Amino acid sequence: MTEQQIKDFGQALAERFKQVSDERAAAEIRFRESIYSSTSTRYEVLELVRKRDIAQANYDTWDEVTSNLPPELQTAFSEHYQKIKSTEAN
């Protein structure tokens, strides 16, 4: 891979990992809100548990993949991920 291809691939991985992380966080929030809501039915809560578990499994898979990248891809991934995480906080 060329240097540009490594950078582009690392950035694409970081963008997707950020999406997966956001989806996991949103699923957890929806689940917690449903538990404390007096209007939630048992079915709704169980469905949100299922969705939360799927989101967690997706995150775990992506975390494993990104933790085992070759060093040059890991650097490109980490740099871009930190960049997009820092812009989110602002």
TIPA-110366 format. One record per residue: y, z, x of N, C-alpha, C, CB in turn. Coordinates in Angstrom, 2 decimals, padded with zeros to 5 digits. Glycine has a CB too. Layout:
// TIPA-110366
<rec n_yy="Y" n_zz="Z" n_xx="X" ca_yy="Y" ca_zz="Z" ca_xx="X" c_yy="Y" c_zz="Z" c_xx="X" cb_yy="Y" cb_zz="Z" cb_xx="X"/>
...
//
This chain:
// TIPA-110366
<rec n_yy="-001.19" n_zz="000.00" n_xx="000.85" ca_yy="000.00" ca_zz="000.00" ca_xx="000.00" c_yy="001.24" c_zz="000.00" c_xx="000.89" cb_yy="000.00" cb_zz="001.23" cb_xx="-000.96"/>
<rec n_yy="002.24" n_zz="-000.71" n_xx="000.41" ca_yy="003.50" ca_zz="-000.70" ca_xx="001.13" c_yy="004.25" c_zz="000.60" c_xx="000.82" cb_yy="004.37" cb_zz="-001.93" cb_xx="000.76"/>
<rec n_yy="005.26" n_zz="000.86" n_xx="001.60" ca_yy="006.07" ca_zz="002.06" ca_xx="001.39" c_yy="006.69" c_zz="002.08" c_xx="000.00" cb_yy="007.17" cb_zz="002.16" cb_xx="002.46"/>
<rec n_yy="007.16" n_zz="000.92" n_xx="-000.46" ca_yy="007.76" ca_zz="000.82" ca_xx="-001.79" c_yy="006.72" c_zz="001.04" c_xx="-002.89" cb_yy="008.43" cb_zz="-000.54" cb_xx="-001.98"/>
<rec n_yy="005.53" n_zz="000.50" n_xx="-002.71" ca_yy="004.46" ca_zz="000.70" ca_xx="-003.70" c_yy="004.06" c_zz="002.17" c_xx="-003.78" cb_yy="003.24" cb_zz="-000.17" cb_xx="-003.34"/>
<rec n_yy="004.00" n_zz="002.83" n_xx="-002.64" ca_yy="003.68" ca_zz="004.26" ca_xx="-002.62" c_yy="004.75" c_zz="005.04" c_xx="-003.37" cb_yy="003.56" cb_zz="004.78" cb_xx="-001.16"/>
<rec n_yy="006.01" n_zz="004.72" n_xx="-003.09" ca_yy="007.12" ca_zz="005.41" ca_xx="-003.77" c_yy="007.07" c_zz="005.16" c_xx="-005.28" cb_yy="008.47" cb_zz="004.93" cb_xx="-003.20"/>
<rec n_yy="006.87" n_zz="003.91" n_xx="-005.69" ca_yy="006.83" ca_zz="003.57" ca_xx="-007.11" c_yy="005.66" c_zz="004.26" c_xx="-007.82" cb_yy="006.73" cb_zz="002.05" cb_xx="-007.29"/>
<rec n_yy="004.49" n_zz="004.25" n_xx="-007.18" ca_yy="003.32" ca_zz="004.88" ca_xx="-007.78" c_yy="003.49" c_zz="006.39" c_xx="-007.87" cb_yy="002.06" cb_zz="004.54" cb_xx="-006.96"/>
<rec n_yy="004.02" n_zz="007.00" n_xx="-006.82" ca_yy="004.29" ca_zz="008.44" ca_xx="-006.84" c_yy="005.26" c_zz="008.81" c_xx="-007.94" cb_yy="004.82" cb_zz="008.91" cb_xx="-005.50"/>
<rec n_yy="006.29" n_zz="007.98" n_xx="-008.12" ca_yy="007.27" ca_zz="008.24" ca_xx="-009.18" c_yy="006.64" c_zz="008.08" c_xx="-010.57" cb_yy="008.47" cb_zz="007.30" cb_xx="-009.03"/>
<rec n_yy="005.81" n_zz="007.07" n_xx="-010.73" ca_yy="005.15" ca_zz="006.86" ca_xx="-012.03" c_yy="004.22" c_zz="008.04" c_xx="-012.35" cb_yy="004.35" cb_zz="005.53" cb_xx="-012.03"/>
<rec n_yy="003.50" n_zz="008.51" n_xx="-011.35" ca_yy="002.64" ca_zz="009.68" ca_xx="-011.55" c_yy="003.46" c_zz="010.91" c_xx="-011.94" cb_yy="001.83" cb_zz="009.98" cb_xx="-010.28"/>
<rec n_yy="004.59" n_zz="011.10" n_xx="-011.27" ca_yy="005.45" ca_zz="012.24" ca_xx="-011.56" c_yy="006.00" c_zz="012.17" c_xx="-012.98" cb_yy="006.60" cb_zz="012.32" cb_xx="-010.56"/>
<rec n_yy="006.42" n_zz="010.99" n_xx="-013.40" ca_yy="006.94" ca_zz="010.82" ca_xx="-014.76" c_yy="005.87" c_zz="011.15" c_xx="-015.80" cb_yy="007.44" cb_zz="009.38" cb_xx="-014.97"/>
<rec n_yy="004.67" n_zz="010.67" n_xx="-015.57" ca_yy="003.59" ca_zz="010.94" ca_xx="-016.53" c_yy="003.19" c_zz="012.41" c_xx="-016.51" cb_yy="002.36" cb_zz="010.07" cb_xx="-016.22"/>
<rec n_yy="003.14" n_zz="013.00" n_xx="-015.32" ca_yy="002.80" ca_zz="014.42" ca_xx="-015.22" c_yy="003.84" c_zz="015.27" c_xx="-015.95" cb_yy="002.70" cb_zz="014.86" cb_xx="-013.75"/>
<rec n_yy="005.09" n_zz="014.88" n_xx="-015.86" ca_yy="006.16" ca_zz="015.58" ca_xx="-016.58" c_yy="005.95" c_zz="015.46" c_xx="-018.09" cb_yy="007.56" cb_zz="015.01" cb_xx="-016.19"/>
<rec n_yy="005.58" n_zz="014.28" n_xx="-018.56" ca_yy="005.29" ca_zz="014.10" ca_xx="-019.99" c_yy="004.15" c_zz="014.99" c_xx="-020.43" cb_yy="004.97" cb_zz="012.63" cb_xx="-020.29"/>
<rec n_yy="003.08" n_zz="015.01" n_xx="-019.65" ca_yy="001.92" ca_zz="015.83" ca_xx="-019.99" c_yy="002.30" c_zz="017.31" c_xx="-020.00" cb_yy="000.77" cb_zz="015.58" cb_xx="-018.99"/>
<rec n_yy="003.11" n_zz="017.72" n_xx="-019.04" ca_yy="003.57" ca_zz="019.12" ca_xx="-018.99" c_yy="004.40" c_zz="019.47" c_xx="-020.21" cb_yy="004.38" cb_zz="019.37" cb_xx="-017.71"/>
<rec n_yy="005.29" n_zz="018.56" n_xx="-020.59" ca_yy="006.13" ca_zz="018.78" ca_xx="-021.77" c_yy="005.29" c_zz="018.83" c_xx="-023.05" cb_yy="007.18" cb_zz="017.67" cb_xx="-021.89"/>
<rec n_yy="004.29" n_zz="017.96" n_xx="-023.13" ca_yy="003.41" ca_zz="017.96" ca_xx="-024.31" c_yy="002.63" c_zz="019.28" c_xx="-024.40" cb_yy="002.43" cb_zz="016.77" cb_xx="-024.25"/>
<rec n_yy="002.18" n_zz="019.78" n_xx="-023.27" ca_yy="001.46" ca_zz="021.06" ca_xx="-023.26" c_yy="002.38" c_zz="022.19" c_xx="-023.72" cb_yy="000.90" cb_zz="021.36" cb_xx="-021.85"/>
<rec n_yy="003.59" n_zz="022.22" n_xx="-023.21" ca_yy="004.55" ca_zz="023.26" ca_xx="-023.59" c_yy="004.87" c_zz="023.18" c_xx="-025.08" cb_yy="005.85" cb_zz="023.14" cb_xx="-022.76"/>
<rec n_yy="005.08" n_zz="021.98" n_xx="-025.60" ca_yy="005.40" ca_zz="021.81" ca_xx="-027.01" c_yy="004.23" c_zz="022.24" c_xx="-027.90" cb_yy="005.77" cb_zz="020.35" cb_xx="-027.31"/>
<rec n_yy="003.01" n_zz="021.91" n_xx="-027.49" ca_yy="001.83" ca_zz="022.31" ca_xx="-028.26" c_yy="001.70" c_zz="023.83" c_xx="-028.30" cb_yy="000.55" cb_zz="021.68" cb_xx="-027.68"/>
<rec n_yy="001.98" n_zz="024.46" n_xx="-027.20" ca_yy="001.91" ca_zz="025.93" ca_xx="-027.14" c_yy="002.97" c_zz="026.56" c_xx="-028.04" cb_yy="002.10" cb_zz="026.43" cb_xx="-025.68"/>
<rec n_yy="004.16" n_zz="026.02" n_xx="-028.02" ca_yy="005.24" ca_zz="026.54" ca_xx="-028.87" c_yy="004.90" c_zz="026.38" c_xx="-030.35" cb_yy="006.58" cb_zz="025.82" cb_xx="-028.55"/>
<rec n_yy="004.42" n_zz="025.19" n_xx="-030.73" ca_yy="004.05" ca_zz="024.96" ca_xx="-032.14" c_yy="002.94" c_zz="025.93" c_xx="-032.57" cb_yy="003.59" cb_zz="023.50" cb_xx="-032.35"/>
<rec n_yy="001.96" n_zz="026.14" n_xx="-031.70" ca_yy="000.88" ca_zz="027.06" ca_xx="-032.01" c_yy="001.42" c_zz="028.48" c_xx="-032.21" cb_yy="-000.17" cb_zz="027.05" cb_xx="-030.90"/>
<rec n_yy="002.23" n_zz="028.95" n_xx="-031.28" ca_yy="002.76" ca_zz="030.31" ca_xx="-031.39" c_yy="003.63" c_zz="030.49" c_xx="-032.64" cb_yy="003.57" cb_zz="030.66" cb_xx="-030.16"/>
<rec n_yy="004.42" n_zz="029.48" n_xx="-032.95" ca_yy="005.24" ca_zz="029.56" ca_xx="-034.16" c_yy="004.38" c_zz="029.64" c_xx="-035.41" cb_yy="006.18" cb_zz="028.36" cb_xx="-034.25"/>
<rec n_yy="003.27" n_zz="028.91" n_xx="-035.42" ca_yy="002.42" ca_zz="028.91" ca_xx="-036.61" c_yy="001.72" c_zz="030.24" c_xx="-036.80" cb_yy="001.39" cb_zz="027.80" cb_xx="-036.51"/>
<rec n_yy="001.38" n_zz="030.89" n_xx="-035.72" ca_yy="000.71" ca_zz="032.20" ca_xx="-035.82" c_yy="001.62" c_zz="033.22" c_xx="-036.50" cb_yy="000.29" cb_zz="032.70" cb_xx="-034.42"/>
<rec n_yy="002.90" n_zz="033.17" n_xx="-036.17" ca_yy="003.83" ca_zz="034.16" ca_xx="-036.69" c_yy="004.48" c_zz="033.75" c_xx="-038.01" cb_yy="004.90" cb_zz="034.42" cb_xx="-035.68"/>
<rec n_yy="004.13" n_zz="032.58" n_xx="-038.49" ca_yy="004.70" ca_zz="032.12" ca_xx="-039.75" c_yy="003.84" c_zz="032.58" c_xx="-040.92" cb_yy="004.84" cb_zz="030.58" cb_xx="-039.76"/>
<rec n_yy="004.48" n_zz="033.16" n_xx="-041.90" ca_yy="003.73" ca_zz="033.62" ca_xx="-043.07" c_yy="003.29" c_zz="032.47" c_xx="-043.97" cb_yy="004.58" cb_zz="034.60" cb_xx="-043.88"/>
<rec n_yy="003.84" n_zz="031.28" n_xx="-043.75" ca_yy="003.49" ca_zz="030.14" ca_xx="-044.59" c_yy="002.39" c_zz="029.28" c_xx="-044.00" cb_yy="004.71" cb_zz="029.30" cb_xx="-044.83"/>
<rec n_yy="001.98" n_zz="029.55" n_xx="-042.77" ca_yy="000.92" ca_zz="028.75" ca_xx="-042.14" c_yy="-000.44" c_zz="029.06" c_xx="-042.75" cb_yy="000.89" cb_zz="029.00" cb_xx="-040.62"/>
<rec n_yy="-001.17" n_zz="028.00" n_xx="-043.02" ca_yy="-002.53" ca_zz="028.19" ca_xx="-043.52" c_yy="-003.49" c_zz="028.29" c_xx="-042.34" cb_yy="-002.94" cb_zz="027.02" cb_xx="-044.47"/>
<rec n_yy="-004.67" n_zz="028.78" n_xx="-042.63" ca_yy="-005.68" ca_zz="028.89" ca_xx="-041.57" c_yy="-005.99" c_zz="027.51" c_xx="-040.99" cb_yy="-006.97" cb_zz="029.54" cb_xx="-042.12"/>
<rec n_yy="-006.07" n_zz="026.51" n_xx="-041.84" ca_yy="-006.34" ca_zz="025.14" ca_xx="-041.38" c_yy="-005.24" c_zz="024.67" c_xx="-040.42" cb_yy="-006.44" cb_zz="024.18" cb_xx="-042.58"/>
<rec n_yy="-003.99" n_zz="024.91" n_xx="-040.77" ca_yy="-002.88" ca_zz="024.48" ca_xx="-039.90" c_yy="-002.95" c_zz="025.15" c_xx="-038.54" cb_yy="-001.53" cb_zz="024.80" cb_xx="-040.56"/>
<rec n_yy="-003.24" n_zz="026.43" n_xx="-038.54" ca_yy="-003.34" ca_zz="027.17" ca_xx="-037.27" c_yy="-004.50" c_zz="026.62" c_xx="-036.44" cb_yy="-003.54" cb_zz="028.68" cb_xx="-037.53"/>
<rec n_yy="-005.65" n_zz="026.40" n_xx="-037.08" ca_yy="-006.80" ca_zz="025.88" ca_xx="-036.34" c_yy="-006.54" c_zz="024.47" c_xx="-035.80" cb_yy="-008.03" cb_zz="025.86" cb_xx="-037.24"/>
<rec n_yy="-005.84" n_zz="023.67" n_xx="-036.56" ca_yy="-005.48" ca_zz="022.33" ca_xx="-036.09" c_yy="-004.55" c_zz="022.42" c_xx="-034.88" cb_yy="-004.81" cb_zz="021.52" cb_xx="-037.22"/>
<rec n_yy="-003.62" n_zz="023.35" n_xx="-034.91" ca_yy="-002.72" ca_zz="023.53" ca_xx="-033.77" c_yy="-003.44" c_zz="024.10" c_xx="-032.56" cb_yy="-001.56" cb_zz="024.44" cb_xx="-034.16"/>
<rec n_yy="-004.45" n_zz="024.92" n_xx="-032.79" ca_yy="-005.29" ca_zz="025.41" ca_xx="-031.68" c_yy="-005.98" c_zz="024.22" c_xx="-031.02" cb_yy="-006.33" cb_zz="026.46" cb_xx="-032.17"/>
<rec n_yy="-006.54" n_zz="023.34" n_xx="-031.84" ca_yy="-007.22" ca_zz="022.15" ca_xx="-031.32" c_yy="-006.26" c_zz="021.28" c_xx="-030.50" cb_yy="-007.83" cb_zz="021.33" cb_xx="-032.47"/>
<rec n_yy="-005.06" n_zz="021.05" n_xx="-031.04" ca_yy="-004.07" ca_zz="020.23" ca_xx="-030.34" c_yy="-003.61" c_zz="020.91" c_xx="-029.05" cb_yy="-002.88" cb_zz="019.95" cb_xx="-031.25"/>
<rec n_yy="-003.45" n_zz="022.23" n_xx="-029.09" ca_yy="-003.06" ca_zz="022.97" ca_xx="-027.90" c_yy="-004.14" c_zz="022.85" c_xx="-026.83" cb_yy="-002.80" cb_zz="024.44" cb_xx="-028.23"/>
<rec n_yy="-005.40" n_zz="022.98" n_xx="-027.23" ca_yy="-006.50" ca_zz="022.88" ca_xx="-026.28" c_yy="-006.60" c_zz="021.49" c_xx="-025.65" cb_yy="-007.82" cb_zz="023.22" cb_xx="-026.97"/>
<rec n_yy="-006.36" n_zz="020.47" n_xx="-026.45" ca_yy="-006.36" ca_zz="019.10" ca_xx="-025.92" c_yy="-005.22" c_zz="018.91" c_xx="-024.93" cb_yy="-006.24" cb_zz="018.07" cb_xx="-027.07"/>
<rec n_yy="-004.05" n_zz="019.40" n_xx="-025.28" ca_yy="-002.90" ca_zz="019.30" ca_xx="-024.37" c_yy="-003.16" c_zz="020.04" c_xx="-023.07" cb_yy="-001.63" cb_zz="019.84" cb_xx="-025.05"/>
<rec n_yy="-003.80" n_zz="021.20" n_xx="-023.16" ca_yy="-004.12" ca_zz="021.97" ca_xx="-021.96" c_yy="-005.15" c_zz="021.23" c_xx="-021.10" cb_yy="-004.66" cb_zz="023.36" cb_xx="-022.33"/>
<rec n_yy="-006.14" n_zz="020.64" n_xx="-021.74" ca_yy="-007.15" ca_zz="019.88" ca_xx="-020.99" c_yy="-006.53" c_zz="018.67" c_xx="-020.29" cb_yy="-008.28" cb_zz="019.42" cb_xx="-021.93"/>
<rec n_yy="-005.62" n_zz="017.98" n_xx="-020.98" ca_yy="-004.91" ca_zz="016.86" ca_xx="-020.35" c_yy="-004.11" c_zz="017.33" c_xx="-019.15" cb_yy="-003.98" cb_zz="016.17" cb_xx="-021.36"/>
<rec n_yy="-003.42" n_zz="018.43" n_xx="-019.31" ca_yy="-002.63" ca_zz="018.99" ca_xx="-018.21" c_yy="-003.54" c_zz="019.36" c_xx="-017.04" cb_yy="-001.83" cb_zz="020.22" cb_xx="-018.68"/>
<rec n_yy="-004.64" n_zz="020.03" n_xx="-017.33" ca_yy="-005.56" ca_zz="020.45" ca_xx="-016.26" c_yy="-006.09" c_zz="019.24" c_xx="-015.49" cb_yy="-006.73" cb_zz="021.25" cb_xx="-016.84"/>
<rec n_yy="-006.40" n_zz="018.16" n_xx="-016.21" ca_yy="-006.88" ca_zz="016.94" ca_xx="-015.56" c_yy="-005.81" c_zz="016.36" c_xx="-014.65" cb_yy="-007.31" cb_zz="015.90" cb_xx="-016.60"/>
<rec n_yy="-004.61" n_zz="016.23" n_xx="-015.17" ca_yy="-003.52" ca_zz="015.68" ca_xx="-014.36" c_yy="-003.18" c_zz="016.58" c_xx="-013.19" cb_yy="-002.29" cb_zz="015.48" cb_xx="-015.22"/>
<rec n_yy="-003.24" n_zz="017.87" n_xx="-013.39" ca_yy="-002.97" ca_zz="018.80" ca_xx="-012.30" c_yy="-004.00" c_zz="018.62" c_xx="-011.18" cb_yy="-002.98" cb_zz="020.25" cb_xx="-012.81"/>
<rec n_yy="-005.25" n_zz="018.47" n_xx="-011.56" ca_yy="-006.31" ca_zz="018.25" ca_xx="-010.58" c_yy="-006.10" c_zz="016.94" c_xx="-009.83" cb_yy="-007.69" cb_zz="018.25" cb_xx="-011.26"/>
<rec n_yy="-005.78" n_zz="015.89" n_xx="-010.56" ca_yy="-005.55" ca_zz="014.58" ca_xx="-009.93" c_yy="-004.38" c_zz="014.64" c_xx="-008.96" cb_yy="-005.29" cb_zz="013.50" cb_xx="-011.01"/>
<rec n_yy="-003.27" n_zz="015.20" n_xx="-009.39" ca_yy="-002.08" ca_zz="015.21" ca_xx="-008.54" c_yy="-002.23" c_zz="016.19" c_xx="-007.37" cb_yy="-000.85" cb_zz="015.57" cb_xx="-009.35"/>
<rec n_yy="-003.09" n_zz="017.15" n_xx="-007.49" ca_yy="-003.33" ca_zz="018.09" ca_xx="-006.38" c_yy="-004.18" c_zz="017.46" c_xx="-005.29" cb_yy="-004.00" cb_zz="019.36" cb_xx="-006.89"/>
<rec n_yy="-004.87" n_zz="016.38" n_xx="-005.61" ca_yy="-005.78" ca_zz="015.75" ca_xx="-004.65" c_yy="-005.33" c_zz="014.37" c_xx="-004.21" cb_yy="-007.15" cb_zz="015.66" cb_xx="-005.25"/>
<rec n_yy="-004.03" n_zz="014.11" n_xx="-004.31" ca_yy="-003.51" ca_zz="012.82" ca_xx="-003.87" c_yy="-003.50" c_zz="012.75" c_xx="-002.35" cb_yy="-002.08" cb_zz="012.59" cb_xx="-004.43"/>
<rec n_yy="-003.59" n_zz="011.54" n_xx="-001.79" ca_yy="-003.41" ca_zz="011.39" ca_xx="-000.35" c_yy="-002.01" c_zz="011.88" c_xx="000.04" cb_yy="-003.62" cb_zz="009.90" cb_xx="000.08"/>
<rec n_yy="-001.84" n_zz="012.33" n_xx="001.26" ca_yy="-000.56" ca_zz="012.94" ca_xx="001.66" c_yy="000.68" c_zz="012.11" c_xx="001.38" cb_yy="-000.60" cb_zz="013.24" cb_xx="003.12"/>
<rec n_yy="000.64" n_zz="010.80" n_xx="001.64" ca_yy="001.84" ca_zz="009.98" ca_xx="001.42" c_yy="002.17" c_zz="009.87" c_xx="-000.07" cb_yy="001.64" cb_zz="008.58" cb_xx="002.02"/>
<rec n_yy="001.16" n_zz="009.80" n_xx="-000.91" ca_yy="001.40" ca_zz="009.78" ca_xx="-002.36" c_yy="001.84" c_zz="011.15" c_xx="-002.85" cb_yy="000.14" cb_zz="009.33" cb_xx="-003.12"/>
<rec n_yy="001.26" n_zz="012.20" n_xx="-002.30" ca_yy="001.63" ca_zz="013.57" ca_xx="-002.68" c_yy="003.10" c_zz="013.82" c_xx="-002.40" cb_yy="000.76" cb_zz="014.60" cb_xx="-001.92"/>
<rec n_yy="003.58" n_zz="013.33" n_xx="-001.27" ca_yy="004.99" ca_zz="013.50" ca_xx="-000.93" c_yy="005.89" c_zz="012.76" c_xx="-001.92" cb_yy="005.27" cb_zz="013.00" cb_xx="000.50"/>
<rec n_yy="005.56" n_zz="011.50" n_xx="-002.21" ca_yy="006.36" ca_zz="010.72" ca_xx="-003.16" c_yy="006.33" c_zz="011.36" c_xx="-004.54" cb_yy="005.86" cb_zz="009.27" cb_xx="-003.24"/>
<rec n_yy="005.15" n_zz="011.80" n_xx="-004.97" ca_yy="005.00" ca_zz="012.46" ca_xx="-006.27" c_yy="005.84" c_zz="013.74" c_xx="-006.34" cb_yy="003.51" cb_zz="012.78" cb_xx="-006.54"/>
<rec n_yy="005.66" n_zz="014.61" n_xx="-005.34" ca_yy="006.34" ca_zz="015.91" ca_xx="-005.35" c_yy="007.85" c_zz="015.78" c_xx="-005.32" cb_yy="005.88" cb_zz="016.74" cb_xx="-004.16"/>
<rec n_yy="008.34" n_zz="014.87" n_xx="-004.49" ca_yy="009.79" ca_zz="014.67" ca_xx="-004.40" c_yy="010.37" c_zz="014.22" c_xx="-005.74" cb_yy="010.13" cb_zz="013.65" cb_xx="-003.32"/>
<rec n_yy="009.71" n_zz="013.26" n_xx="-006.38" ca_yy="010.23" ca_zz="012.77" ca_xx="-007.65" c_yy="010.06" c_zz="013.81" c_xx="-008.77" cb_yy="009.53" cb_zz="011.46" cb_xx="-008.04"/>
<rec n_yy="008.94" n_zz="014.50" n_xx="-008.76" ca_yy="008.72" ca_zz="015.52" ca_xx="-009.79" c_yy="009.78" c_zz="016.62" c_xx="-009.70" cb_yy="007.31" cb_zz="016.13" cb_xx="-009.66"/>
<rec n_yy="010.08" n_zz="017.07" n_xx="-008.49" ca_yy="011.11" ca_zz="018.10" ca_xx="-008.33" c_yy="012.47" c_zz="017.58" c_xx="-008.79" cb_yy="011.19" cb_zz="018.55" cb_xx="-006.86"/>
<rec n_yy="012.73" n_zz="016.31" n_xx="-008.52" ca_yy="013.99" ca_zz="015.70" ca_xx="-008.94" c_yy="014.11" c_zz="015.67" c_xx="-010.46" cb_yy="014.10" cb_zz="014.28" cb_xx="-008.38"/>
<rec n_yy="013.06" n_zz="015.24" n_xx="-011.15" ca_yy="013.17" ca_zz="015.16" ca_xx="-012.62" c_yy="013.11" c_zz="016.53" c_xx="-013.26" cb_yy="012.05" cb_zz="014.28" cb_xx="-013.18"/>
<rec n_yy="012.46" n_zz="017.48" n_xx="-012.64" ca_yy="012.46" ca_zz="018.85" ca_xx="-013.17" c_yy="013.83" c_zz="019.49" c_xx="-013.01" cb_yy="011.39" cb_zz="019.72" cb_xx="-012.44"/>
<rec n_yy="014.49" n_zz="019.23" n_xx="-011.90" ca_yy="015.81" ca_zz="019.83" ca_xx="-011.67" c_yy="016.86" c_zz="019.23" c_xx="-012.58" cb_yy="016.22" cb_zz="019.65" cb_xx="-010.21"/>
<rec n_yy="016.75" n_zz="017.96" n_xx="-012.93" ca_yy="017.72" ca_zz="017.35" ca_xx="-013.83" c_yy="017.53" c_zz="017.84" c_xx="-015.26" cb_yy="017.61" cb_zz="015.84" cb_xx="-013.78"/>
<rec n_yy="016.30" n_zz="018.26" n_xx="-015.60" ca_yy="016.04" ca_zz="018.80" ca_xx="-016.92" c_yy="016.75" c_zz="020.14" c_xx="-017.13" cb_yy="014.53" cb_zz="018.95" cb_xx="-017.12"/>
<rec n_yy="016.82" n_zz="020.95" n_xx="-016.09" ca_yy="017.41" ca_zz="022.28" ca_xx="-016.18" c_yy="018.93" c_zz="022.22" c_xx="-016.35" cb_yy="017.06" cb_zz="023.09" cb_xx="-014.95"/>
<rec n_yy="019.52" n_zz="021.11" n_xx="-015.97" ca_yy="020.99" ca_zz="021.00" ca_xx="-016.05" c_yy="021.47" c_zz="020.58" c_xx="-017.39" cb_yy="021.50" cb_zz="020.05" cb_xx="-015.04"/>
//
